[in-house]
Amino acid sequence: MLDDPPALSWADVCVVKDRLRQEARQSGFLAEWRELDRAAVVGTDSLDGWLGLIAMIDEHRGAAASWEIRNGDHGADDDEDVARYRCPTHRSCGRREAVTALAPPPVCRLSGAPMARDDG
Ligand SMILES: [Zn+2]
């Protein structure tokens, strides 16, 4: 139903993957999500595949309120003592997170691995 499908980046997928799983479960596409998840671990999934899943979920929900890609994780405030992380995957998906220094590292959902420190 979307006239203009949202452009999707690997960083987007990395950020929203867990939430997308919930959406997929509620919409009856959990099997499709799992297939993409398995493919993501070995790096054979595609952005088209993820976009296809998002489109199916949107259609299932009537697409009135289209799925919001970019209200992902809540980052830390700039003036806090923060630790910065980047995506560790082979794709270098470009995702960046800043969390309070005492918090555990965020996890890259593409690979399931903790994100790498980015102190640059
Ligand atoms: Zn990632």
Boltz pocket constraint, residues with backbone or C-beta under 6 A from the ligand:
constraints:
  - pocket:
      binder: B
      contacts: [[A, 10], [A, 11], [A, 14], [A, 87], [A, 88], [A, 89], [A, 93], [A, 95], [A, 108], [A, 109], [A, 110], [A, 111]]
      max_distance: 6.0
